[in-house]
Amino acid sequence: MSDRDWDAEMRKIDQQIASIPSQGSQPARIQPQGGGRAPAPVRLQETSTFGVMARLGLACALGVAIVFWPYSARCGLGLAGYLGAVTTLVVAGVWSSIWTWKHRSAKAHTISLLLLTWGLVLAAADILPRVGYAKVSLNHPANWTCS
C-alpha cells in the first residue's frame, strides 16, 4: 500500500497525547518544526487550580460585600465611589471568567458569569434612572449631584 511506517506514526501521536497537560493547566501549544515534520508540543507555563479559585474567591467576596455598602450612594462622591466598586466587580467578573474558561472549570465559570451579571444589574439600577431610561425612585433619583 504505502511506504509509511504506521507504527512509528502511531508512536508520535501517542507521545503528543501523553504530553497534553492535566486538567487545571493551560493546554499545550503546537508549533511546527522545520522540514514538514509532525508538530512537536511546546509546554506553556502551568498555573494551578488554586490560583484560578483564588481569583474567583476575591470576585465572590466583592460581589457579596457590595450588598452591604456602608455609605450613601444616592448622589455625589458616594455615588461615584459605589459605581467605582461596581465597576471593580464587573472587571473582577470578567477577569475570573477568562481564567476559569482557560482552565476549563465549568462550575467556576458559571459563578464568574453570574458575578459579571450581578455587577451589570447593580450598575444598571443606578445609572438607568439618571439617564432617563428607568423609573426614578427615592433610592435612585434622577440627579448625579447632591443639591
C-alpha positions as CSV (number, residue, x, y, z in Angstrom):
1,M,0.0,0.0,0.0
2,S,2.3,2.8,1.2
3,D,5.8,3.1,2.4
4,R,4.8,4.8,5.7
5,D,5.7,3.1,9.0
6,W,2.3,3.3,10.7
7,D,3.7,2.0,14.0
8,A,6.2,5.0,14.1
9,E,3.3,7.4,13.2
10,M,1.2,6.0,16.0
11,R,4.0,6.3,18.5
12,K,4.3,10.0,17.6
13,I,0.6,10.5,18.1
14,D,0.8,8.7,21.5
15,Q,3.7,10.9,22.6
16,Q,1.7,14.0,21.7
17,I,-1.3,12.8,23.6
18,A,0.9,12.0,26.6
19,S,2.4,15.5,26.5
20,I,-1.0,17.2,26.9
21,P,-1.1,18.8,30.4
22,S,-3.5,17.6,33.0
23,Q,-6.8,19.4,33.9
24,G,-6.2,22.7,35.7
25,S,-3.4,23.9,33.5
26,Q,-3.2,25.6,30.1
27,P,-3.3,23.4,27.0
28,A,0.0,22.7,25.2
29,R,0.6,24.8,22.1
30,I,1.7,23.0,19.0
31,Q,4.5,24.6,16.9
32,P,5.5,23.1,13.6
33,Q,9.1,22.0,13.2
34,G,11.0,22.8,10.0
35,G,11.0,20.4,7.1
36,G,7.4,19.4,7.1
37,R,7.7,17.1,10.1
38,A,5.0,16.4,12.5
39,P,4.5,19.3,15.1
40,A,6.1,18.9,18.5
41,P,4.3,20.1,21.6
42,V,5.7,23.1,23.5
43,R,4.7,23.4,27.1
44,L,3.5,26.7,28.4
45,Q,3.9,27.8,31.9
46,E,1.3,26.0,34.0
47,T,-0.8,27.6,36.7
48,S,-2.5,25.9,39.5
49,T,-6.2,25.5,40.1
50,F,-5.6,27.3,43.4
51,G,-4.8,30.5,41.5
52,V,-8.0,30.3,39.5
53,M,-10.1,29.7,42.6
54,A,-8.3,32.5,44.5
55,R,-9.3,34.9,41.7
56,L,-12.9,33.6,41.8
57,G,-12.9,33.8,45.6
58,L,-11.9,37.5,45.5
59,A,-14.6,38.3,43.0
60,C,-17.2,36.5,45.0
61,A,-16.2,38.3,48.2
62,L,-16.6,41.6,46.4
63,G,-20.0,40.5,45.0
64,V,-21.3,39.7,48.5
65,A,-19.7,42.7,50.1
66,I,-21.2,45.2,47.7
67,V,-24.7,44.3,49.1
68,F,-23.6,45.7,52.4
69,W,-22.2,49.0,51.0
70,P,-21.9,51.2,54.2
71,Y,-22.1,54.7,52.6
72,S,-24.8,56.7,51.0
73,A,-24.8,56.1,47.2
74,R,-27.7,58.4,46.2
75,C,-25.6,61.2,44.7
76,G,-22.2,62.9,44.6
77,L,-19.0,61.3,45.8
78,G,-20.8,58.5,47.5
79,L,-22.4,57.5,44.2
80,A,-19.0,57.8,42.4
81,G,-17.4,55.5,45.0
82,Y,-20.2,53.0,44.7
83,L,-20.2,53.0,40.9
84,G,-16.4,52.6,41.1
85,A,-16.8,49.5,43.4
86,V,-19.5,48.1,41.0
87,T,-17.1,48.7,38.1
88,T,-14.4,46.7,40.0
89,L,-17.0,43.9,40.5
90,V,-17.6,43.8,36.7
91,V,-13.9,43.8,36.0
92,A,-13.4,41.0,38.6
93,G,-16.2,39.0,37.0
94,V,-14.6,39.3,33.5
95,W,-11.1,38.6,35.0
96,S,-12.3,35.4,36.8
97,S,-14.4,34.3,33.8
98,I,-11.4,34.5,31.5
99,W,-9.3,32.4,33.9
100,T,-12.0,29.8,34.5
101,W,-12.5,29.5,30.8
102,K,-8.8,28.9,30.2
103,H,-8.7,26.3,32.9
104,R,-11.9,24.5,31.7
105,S,-13.6,24.9,35.1
106,A,-17.3,24.9,34.2
107,K,-18.9,25.5,37.6
108,A,-16.4,28.2,38.5
109,H,-17.0,29.8,35.0
110,T,-20.7,29.8,35.7
111,I,-20.2,31.5,39.0
112,S,-17.9,34.1,37.4
113,L,-20.5,34.9,34.7
114,L,-23.2,35.3,37.4
115,L,-20.9,37.8,39.2
116,L,-20.5,39.7,36.0
117,T,-24.2,39.8,35.5
118,W,-24.7,40.8,39.2
119,G,-22.3,43.8,38.6
120,L,-24.1,44.8,35.5
121,V,-27.5,44.7,37.2
122,L,-26.2,46.8,40.1
123,A,-24.7,49.3,37.7
124,A,-28.0,49.5,35.6
125,A,-30.0,50.1,38.8
126,D,-28.2,53.3,39.5
127,I,-27.3,54.5,36.0
128,L,-30.5,54.0,34.1
129,P,-32.8,56.2,36.2
130,R,-30.2,59.0,35.9
131,V,-30.1,58.9,32.1
132,G,-33.9,58.9,31.9
133,Y,-34.3,55.3,30.8
134,A,-35.8,53.8,34.0
135,K,-38.3,54.9,36.7
136,V,-36.9,57.3,39.3
137,S,-37.3,56.3,42.9
138,L,-36.3,57.6,46.3
139,N,-33.1,55.4,46.4
140,H,-32.4,56.1,42.7
141,P,-33.0,59.8,42.0
142,A,-32.7,61.4,38.6
143,N,-29.7,63.6,39.5
144,W,-26.0,62.8,39.7
145,T,-25.0,65.5,42.2
146,C,-26.4,66.4,45.6
147,S,-28.2,69.6,45.9
